[in-house]
Every structure is written in structure tokens, then in C-alpha cells.
Amino acid sequence: MPTWIKQALGMLAAILLLPAVASADGMIYTKDGVALGGTDQVAYFEAGEPVQGSATHTHEWRGAQWHFASAEHRDMFVDNPEAYAPQYGGWCAWAAAENYAAETMPEAWNIVDGKLYLNANMQVKRRWERDIEGFIMAADANWPDIF
């Protein structure tokens, strides 16, 4: 089977099996019932890397449960969630530019103009980095209609 068909089938499976919850502004990517699979999104800004959050430090926002590595990170998020929440509900930014939703992995990320963008995997992240500005423009236009 050609690689492009395998990739297309993989994308279709990801779309059909999306583990998301509804929220006020569309869909938030969740894994095991927790936004971003429990990754502390404040850590991307403060530690410069993904850090697993804890069920000890949680906050519900936009219909999803968010986990944080510390009470300090939780409080920072509570005070200004829009500053820390990932773009496109934590779904893959490159996929949003291509007009579909795909899961993300914590290690495939960028902060651009103070905003967190996640990607499906490291290969997709490299594609994303070839034209970040163009992909953001496309994803911003597509996002409201993806769900």
C-alpha cells in the first residue's frame, strides 16, 4: 500500500476516534478525559518544555479538566487562561491549517507571538515550521468550521 494512502487512513482514523469534549468555544483536545492528556500547558511558557500535570492541581475551563504541575501554575492559568491555553483547543495546528482535527503530542510544540501551538508529532512539527505564519493564517480561517 502506498505511503500516502497509509497516511490518509491514519488521519481518517484519528479524526473518527477523536477523544474530545465539547466546550463553549468548540472542542478541547482531551486524552483520558483530561485536556492535553494532563500536560501542564503553563510549563511550556515557564519551564520551556512540556511537563506532566497532576490530578492534585486541577481546574475546569471550557468544559474540560486541566492538570498542572503545581498550584502556582494552576493559579496562573486561572488568572488568565487565554494567555496559556493552546491554540485550536490543543488540536494539531498543522492539521487545522489543512482543515481537519488531529491529536497532538506534548513534545511537538512551538510558542509563536506568545501563543502555544501543538502538533501531532515531530514530523508534522517540522512541516509546520516550514511556513508557520502561513499555516497560522490558514488554521485561523479554518478553525471555526472544523467541528
N, C-alpha and C positions, 0 to 999 in steps of 0.2 A: 504494500500500500504506500503511495507517495507520502512524503513527509507533510506536505501542505494539507492533505486530507486528514491525516492523524491530528495535526494542529487544529483544524477546523472542528473535528469531532470532539477534541478536548475542550475547546472553547464552548461548544454547544452543551457538553455535559456540565461544564462549570456554570453556565447560565441556567440550565434546568434544575440544578441542585443547589442554588444559591441559599446559604444559611443566613437569611436576613430577618430583621424585624421591621415592622412599619414604624415610621416616625412622622412627626409633624411636617418635616421638610423632605420627605421622600424616604429612602431606605438607608439604614445604617448597617454597614457590614458587621456581622457578628459571627463568632465561632464559639461553639459550645454555649450559646446563649449570652455571650459577653461581647461587647463592642471590641473589635480588633483582636478577638481571641484573648483578651486580657492584657495586651501590651499597653504600657503606660505611655500615652501619646505626649504628655508633658516632658517626658525624659528625652525625646528627640531634640527638644529645644534646650533643655537644661544640662543633659549629660552628653548630647551629641551622638546618641546611639539608642537603639531600641532596648527597653528594659521591661521585663515581665512585671506586671502589676500584681497586686494581692487582693484577695477577697476581703481582707481586713480594711482596706481603704477603697471604698466604692462610692459611686454617685450615679443616680439615674438622670439621664438627659436625653431628650428627644426619643423617648420610648425604648432606650437601651441602657443596660448596666455597664458602667465604665469602671475599670480597675486601675489603681495607681500604686506605685512602689512605696509611696509614703503619704502621710497625712498632709504634708506640705504641698506635694504635687496635686493631691485631690483638691485642696483649698484653692490653689492657683487656678485650676480648671473651673471650679465652681464660681470663682470671682469673674472669670472671663472665658467661657467655653469656646467662643468663636475664635479666640486667639490661638487656641491649641488644637481644636478639632481638625481632623484631616479633611481635606477637600473631597468632594464627591462621596461623603458619608463613609470614607475609609475604603471605598472600592478602588480598583485599579485605575489610575489616572490615564494611562495609555489606552486601556480598553474604553474608557469614557470618551476619549478622543475618537475612537473607532466606532462609537455609538452602541456599545453594549457594556454590561457589568461583568466584572470578573473578580474573584477572590484576590486577596493580597497576602504577601508575606512580610513580616516585620523588618527584615534586613534590606528590602528593596524600597528605599525611600530617598526623598530629597526635600529640603526646605528651600523654597523659592519665594523671594519677596515676603518673607515672614510667614509663609503658609506651608503646611505639611502635605506632601503628595506621596502616596504609596503606589507600588506597582505589584504585579502578580508574581514576578520572580526576577532574578538578576539579569536574565537575557532581555526581558521586557524593559527593565530599567535602563539598560544600555540603549535600546531603541528609543526610549523616551528622551534620553539625554542628547540624542542627535538633533532634536528640534523642540526643546522644552517649551519655548514661547508659542510656537505653532500648535503644539499638542494641547497646551492650556487653552488657547483660543478655541480650538475645536471641541474640547471637552466641556468648556463653559457653555458653548452653544448647544451641545447635545444633552448635557446632564438633565435638564428639567424634563425631558421626554423619554429618558431611558426606562423609568419604572412606570 
